[in-house]
Amino acid sequence: MANNKWPKLNIVFRVVSSIRTLLIFSSVIRVALILYSEWHDAHSLVKYTDVDYLVFTDATSFTLTPGPTNRAQGPLGKWFNIGDPYHRETYRYTPLLALLLSPNRWLHKSFGKYLFAGCDILAGMLMHRLLVSTILPIARPRTDATVHAPSSCQRHPTTSRGHLKADGDSKISAAIPISETESCRATLMVALHLLNPIVIGISTRGSSESVLTLFVLLTLFCALRGRWDATAVLLGLSTHWKIYPVIYGVSCVGVIATEHQRNGQKDRPRGLLPRMIQHIDVFVTAKTVRFAGISAGTFFILGLSMYLIWGYPFLYETYLYHLHRLDHRHNFSPYFYLIYLTHPSIPATSPLAMWEKLIRSPLTSFLTQLFLSLGSGLFFVRTRQDMILGWFIQTAAFVIFNKVCTSQYFLWYLLFLPLLIPHLSMSRSSFIKYLACWIGTQVLWLSQAYKVEFLGEPIFRRLWLCGLIYVIGHSWVLAGITDSYRVGVQRT
Amino acid sequence: MANNDSVLLSSTLTPTRGFHTSSTTRLVLRGSHLHSCTLHLYFQLPAQLFADPYELDHRRRSYTFERFGGGNLEAPVFAPGAGGPSGLLLDVTVPGSGGGDDDILSIEVPLHARYGVPKRDGEQIDEIALPPPEAFWACHQERADSGGDERMQVPDALHKVVKLAPVLERASKLVLIPHAEAVHAQVLRVPVGNAGDVALVETGTVVVVLLTFVYLLRTIVRASRAQDVAVKTSVAKKVT
């Protein structure tokens, strides 16, 4: 999209002419909305604040005010004068979140919202750093590139070419100057995230997704710089916070294995078994085992600490609950209707055939989700520069094929888009089609869900069809983004 | 005995369709208030309706509450965790007044519906009947005023409430507020699934999921091969 085709973009760009201006502007919007939310909630029965925020705040209160019926239930719980956050029904998060929001109780009830908004801003700063230090130098203009910065960014042409060494060197050469053009482009990309109404709304309403977003970005930041020990620790922390980031582990192992292999690449042997042995030999190395060990160790140390204090309720609510949850209530995933109609509590009218048992088995749907989200990480991501698209595909596939999906889940993969756009080669018409599809499928579903939930119309079948359209539409968009990805660097 | 001509004027549900509604009860508090009495409402909620205690907590300026039963907030009506019918007892804050004037008090309680059992035939709607609440004063005069060791007379309609909430037994008298003639059970219409859709939904979901799975798998493999070609081309250019 050349700038002379988007003259109005200059106006937007003047508003966010520097990263500092953008960060200040984004912070002001968030603070204003949080202040507004306090006024709104005090004067309206329909609250601005997300129900989840009230869940977190209640859990924090329970944690900080132990009582006879409210005590940490772990083996070491009695050593700590601390309550049980799981006393709060529907609190299904790590106790660390409840502890993190302690100031909600003794400082101000909106502290958590300011914290989540602050995580948004930090994420924006991290994105900018990644863009200027790593991503844009790799994606410097090639003949087939169709994404260009607005004219106000092109006062200073590129002065040198940079490259990302694929031999494990963790530092981008400090001698490679970043042009003002690229800095402007980076700011624009970050603005797509920081000024995204979904992102702003989620954090100012009190959803904690921005904390995990920050953890995931930090993990990616360290991985792109080859700091694998730090990556492993952050991956363990992210997985403790929410399970899904574990899928990024396979791509990290793949990259470490590939980088290590380059230093002594062997010829491919003949025969399936020898090739399998070579694959195992490639992936199981001292470095990959170290990475996996540190990552798993971090996860288990955190989990064990929480279990020792808070006991089985922590284990169940944070992890085990998700293994056999049955989300029968309507959500974007078309599985909701199947779960509702075939709920185990509804007696079957006739014995189930084997194929019916197979279809209804949670394992069947889980396998497709797992294969795509893990497989794309393992087989697609081979170098660090592939990680951004790889993680995007892994996360989007995970969300699309998940048995439950709400709007907050989209944030899990949207955070990669500003980092991915410099590598995308897409015509304007394609971009509009994909954006229209992504938004349109959601609007379609929401319009029918409103009729079911608030108007009481018996249109579950139609709502389920909209869920299928959502799966098809979002898969098409994911495929389009994947197909438009262009690598801009020579690999050694 | 203090005069009590209070009447429960109306009890309505708004809206009367969908999974979320609000019960509004209007009371006329006539005559001299029973100053040593507290005003209560008791709702007998059917299994398919529930009140969210965390939501009710935001209305503590208007009333405090106690739930009896209710089960898991997220469970459908047919799941064991749903808990069956439940009770909701409100201790209503009565605004101060000069006494002797009619006060009309409006009490709003948000309610939510659980998913119902899917139906195979007929209209895919459950009609949930919510009886009007019982409104009553709980008076705490000294036992001496009422004549010594007399046991508290409990109106028939409140026997169940007293069993659930022993705190009411400390009251010296419970005075039931009569309903106006027009007060009757309200009906909430909630959609349910169609049990006949099982085969279609099973087949359709599996087919679409598998087809999109294959589609995305091919896309990823194609992208991966394109990456390999790009790398080989780049290496070849470097060599030449």
Boltz contact constraints between the chains, C-beta under 6 A:
constraints:
  - contact:
      token1: [A, 328]
      token2: [B, 76]
      max_distance: 6.0
  - contact:
      token1: [A, 328]
      token2: [B, 115]
      max_distance: 6.0
  - contact:
      token1: [A, 334]
      token2: [B, 205]
      max_distance: 6.0
  - contact:
      token1: [A, 337]
      token2: [B, 201]
      max_distance: 6.0
  - contact:
      token1: [A, 338]
      token2: [B, 201]
      max_distance: 6.0
  - contact:
      token1: [A, 338]
      token2: [B, 205]
      max_distance: 6.0
  - contact:
      token1: [A, 340]
      token2: [B, 193]
      max_distance: 6.0
  - contact:
      token1: [A, 341]
      token2: [B, 118]
      max_distance: 6.0
  - contact:
      token1: [A, 341]
      token2: [B, 193]
      max_distance: 6.0
  - contact:
      token1: [A, 341]
      token2: [B, 198]
      max_distance: 6.0
  - contact:
      token1: [A, 345]
      token2: [B, 78]
      max_distance: 6.0
  - contact:
      token1: [A, 345]
      token2: [B, 79]
      max_distance: 6.0
  - contact:
      token1: [A, 346]
      token2: [B, 78]
      max_distance: 6.0
  - contact:
      token1: [A, 359]
      token2: [B, 202]
      max_distance: 6.0
  - contact:
      token1: [A, 359]
      token2: [B, 206]
      max_distance: 6.0
  - contact:
      token1: [A, 368]
      token2: [B, 213]
      max_distance: 6.0
  - contact:
      token1: [A, 372]
      token2: [B, 216]
      max_distance: 6.0
  - contact:
      token1: [A, 376]
      token2: [B, 220]
      max_distance: 6.0
  - contact:
      token1: [A, 380]
      token2: [B, 220]
      max_distance: 6.0
  - contact:
      token1: [A, 380]
      token2: [B, 224]
      max_distance: 6.0
  - contact:
      token1: [A, 452]
      token2: [B, 191]
      max_distance: 6.0
  - contact:
      token1: [A, 453]
      token2: [B, 18]
      max_distance: 6.0
  - contact:
      token1: [A, 453]
      token2: [B, 19]
      max_distance: 6.0
  - contact:
      token1: [A, 454]
      token2: [B, 18]
      max_distance: 6.0
  - contact:
      token1: [A, 455]
      token2: [B, 17]
      max_distance: 6.0
  - contact:
      token1: [A, 455]
      token2: [B, 18]
      max_distance: 6.0
  - contact:
      token1: [A, 456]
      token2: [B, 17]
      max_distance: 6.0
  - contact:
      token1: [A, 456]
      token2: [B, 18]
      max_distance: 6.0
  - contact:
      token1: [A, 456]
      token2: [B, 189]
      max_distance: 6.0
  - contact:
      token1: [A, 456]
      token2: [B, 191]
      max_distance: 6.0
  - contact:
      token1: [A, 458]
      token2: [B, 124]
      max_distance: 6.0
  - contact:
      token1: [A, 458]
      token2: [B, 125]
      max_distance: 6.0
  - contact:
      token1: [A, 458]
      token2: [B, 191]
      max_distance: 6.0
  - contact:
      token1: [A, 460]
      token2: [B, 193]
      max_distance: 6.0
  - contact:
      token1: [A, 461]
      token2: [B, 197]
      max_distance: 6.0
  - contact:
      token1: [A, 468]
      token2: [B, 208]
      max_distance: 6.0
  - contact:
      token1: [A, 471]
      token2: [B, 208]
      max_distance: 6.0
  - contact:
      token1: [A, 471]
      token2: [B, 212]
      max_distance: 6.0
  - contact:
      token1: [A, 475]
      token2: [B, 212]
      max_distance: 6.0
  - contact:
      token1: [A, 475]
      token2: [B, 216]
      max_distance: 6.0
  - contact:
      token1: [A, 479]
      token2: [B, 219]
      max_distance: 6.0
  - contact:
      token1: [A, 482]
      token2: [B, 219]
      max_distance: 6.0
  - contact:
      token1: [A, 482]
      token2: [B, 223]
      max_distance: 6.0
  - contact:
      token1: [A, 487]
      token2: [B, 230]
      max_distance: 6.0
  - contact:
      token1: [A, 490]
      token2: [B, 234]
      max_distance: 6.0
  - contact:
      token1: [A, 490]
      token2: [B, 238]
      max_distance: 6.0
  - contact:
      token1: [A, 491]
      token2: [B, 231]
      max_distance: 6.0
